């Protein structure tokens, strides 16, 4: 099972010029559709005199959740070429918006596809691509008497501890990479009275 994915570490900007038209491309790492909507709205205000704000995005490590938007350009001449670049670099959790300032000369269908593709490519080339792990957040609850057994698994598996609380009832948050999850959960479940919650 794939438990890594590629995205960009921070936002980046690219540009492409053709026959007086200027295509400014802006790439952002994103994790939700709400975040995407906010960024697109912000860019429409920021570049309010631009003719088009075309974009594409993909979310989730499964890479099945994506969208392309032509924003008034002829069908499939803007959003699709942008999405094509996201796919060819195998990126996810990314939004690319290309803002077009019209230069007075029509570029035709192939000219538009080429311009949006190259603008998106420039934004990706300016970005740092990173590979991240897909991890499951867990909340583990257990009795104080099981502390040594739990801590042994944490130490052996080198698991991070977040917000540990050691009382009569103990709890620790951690995250485990997807490929290791079942095996480590099996070990934890052998400890009497221990509860695992996926968060």
C-alpha positions in Angstrom: 0.0 0.0 0.0 1.3 3.5 -0.9 1.9 5.4 2.2 3.8 8.4 0.9 2.7 11.2 -1.4 4.3 14.2 -3.1 3.3 17.8 -2.6 5.0 21.2 -2.5 6.5 22.6 0.7 5.3 26.2 0.3 3.7 28.5 -2.2 5.5 29.4 -5.4 4.9 31.7 -8.4 5.6 31.3 -12.1 4.9 33.3 -15.3 4.3 32.8 -19.0 3.9 35.4 -21.7 2.4 35.0 -25.1 1.4 37.7 -27.6 0.9 40.4 -25.0 -1.1 38.1 -22.6 0.5 37.5 -19.2 -0.2 34.3 -17.4 0.8 34.4 -13.7 0.7 31.0 -12.0 0.5 30.6 -8.3 0.9 27.2 -6.6 -0.1 26.4 -3.0 0.1 23.4 -0.7 -3.5 22.8 0.5 -5.4 20.2 2.6 -9.1 21.1 2.2 -11.7 22.5 -0.2 -12.4 25.3 2.2 -8.8 26.4 2.0 -8.9 26.2 -1.8 -12.0 28.4 -1.9 -10.5 31.0 0.4 -7.3 31.2 -1.8 -9.2 31.5 -5.1 -11.5 34.2 -3.6 -8.4 36.1 -2.3 -6.7 35.9 -5.7 -9.8 37.1 -7.5 -9.7 40.2 -5.3 -5.9 40.6 -5.5 -6.0 40.3 -9.3 -9.5 41.9 -9.9 -8.5 43.5 -13.2 -7.4 40.1 -14.7 -9.7 38.5 -17.3 -9.5 34.9 -16.0 -8.6 33.1 -12.8 -8.3 29.4 -14.0 -7.3 26.7 -11.6 -6.9 23.0 -10.8 -6.4 21.1 -7.6 -5.9 17.6 -6.2 -6.4 16.5 -2.6 -5.7 13.3 -0.6 -3.0 10.7 -0.8 -5.3 8.5 -2.9 -5.3 11.2 -5.5 -8.9 10.5 -6.5 -10.3 14.0 -5.4 -9.5 16.7 -8.0 -11.1 19.5 -10.0 -10.3 21.8 -13.0 -11.9 25.1 -13.7 -11.7 27.1 -17.0 -13.2 30.3 -15.5 -14.7 31.5 -18.8 -11.9 30.3 -21.1 -13.0 27.8 -23.9 -13.8 24.4 -22.4 -10.7 22.3 -21.4 -8.2 24.9 -22.5 -7.1 26.1 -19.0 -8.1 23.9 -16.1 -7.3 20.6 -17.8 -3.7 21.6 -18.9 -3.1 22.9 -15.3 -4.4 19.6 -13.8 -2.3 17.7 -16.4 0.9 19.2 -14.9 -0.2 18.3 -11.4 -0.7 14.7 -12.6 2.5 14.5 -14.6 4.5 15.5 -11.5 2.3 13.0 -9.4 1.5 15.8 -6.9 -1.4 16.0 -4.5 -2.6 18.4 -1.8 -1.9 21.2 -4.2 -3.8 24.1 -5.9 -2.5 25.9 -8.9 -4.2 29.1 -10.0 -3.3 30.8 -13.3 -4.3 34.4 -13.6 -4.5 35.7 -17.1 -4.1 39.4 -18.1 -5.4 39.6 -21.7 -3.0 41.2 -24.2 -5.5 41.9 -27.0 -4.6 39.0 -29.3 -6.6 35.8 -29.3 -4.3 32.8 -28.9 -6.7 30.1 -30.2 -7.4 26.7 -28.5 -3.9 25.2 -28.9 -2.3 28.5 -27.9 -4.3 28.7 -24.7 -3.6 25.0 -23.8 0.1 25.7 -24.3 0.1 28.9 -22.3 -1.8 27.5 -19.3 0.3 24.3 -19.3 3.6 26.3 -19.4 2.5 28.7 -16.7 1.5 25.8 -14.4 4.8 24.1 -15.2 6.8 27.2 -14.2 5.0 27.4 -10.8 5.9 23.8 -10.1 9.5 24.3 -11.3 9.8 27.2 -8.8 8.5 25.1 -5.9 10.2 22.6 -3.7 8.6 19.2 -4.1 8.6 17.1 -0.9 7.6 13.5 -0.2 5.5 13.1 2.9 4.3 10.1 4.8 0.6 9.2 5.1 0.1 8.8 8.9 -2.9 7.8 11.1 -3.4 9.9 14.2 -4.2 7.7 17.3 -5.3 8.4 20.8 -4.3 5.6 23.1 -6.0 5.3 26.5 -4.8 2.8 29.2 -4.6 2.2 32.9 -1.5 3.3 34.9 -0.7 -0.4 35.6 -0.1 -0.9 31.8 2.4 2.0 31.5 5.6 -0.1 31.2 4.1 -2.3 28.4 2.8 0.7 26.5 6.1 2.6 26.8 8.1 -0.4 25.7 6.1 -0.5 22.4 6.6 3.3 22.0 10.3 2.9 22.6 10.8 -0.1 20.3 8.8 1.4 17.5 10.2 4.9 18.0 6.7 6.4 18.1 6.3 10.1 18.7 4.3 11.2 21.8 2.0 14.1 21.8 0.2 15.5 24.8 1.0 12.5 27.1 -1.1 12.4 30.4 0.0 9.9 33.0 -2.6 9.6 35.7 -4.8 6.7 37.0 -6.1 6.8 33.5 -3.3 7.5 31.0 -3.6 8.8 27.4 -1.0 9.5 24.7 -1.5 10.8 21.1 0.8 9.5 18.4 0.9 9.1 14.6 1.9 5.9 12.8 2.7 5.6 9.1 0.0 3.6 7.3 2.1 0.6 6.4 3.0 0.0 10.0 -0.4 0.7 11.5 -2.0 -2.8 11.6 1.2 -4.5 13.0 1.6 -1.9 15.8 -2.1 -1.8 16.6 -2.0 -5.6 17.0 0.8 -5.3 19.6 -1.0 -2.6 21.5 -4.3 -4.5 21.6 -2.6 -7.3 23.5 -2.4 -5.0 26.5 -5.3 -5.5 28.8 -7.8 -2.6 29.0 -6.1 -0.5 26.4 -8.3 1.5 24.0 -7.2 2.9 20.6 -9.1 5.7 18.9 -8.4 6.9 15.4 -8.5 10.8 15.4 
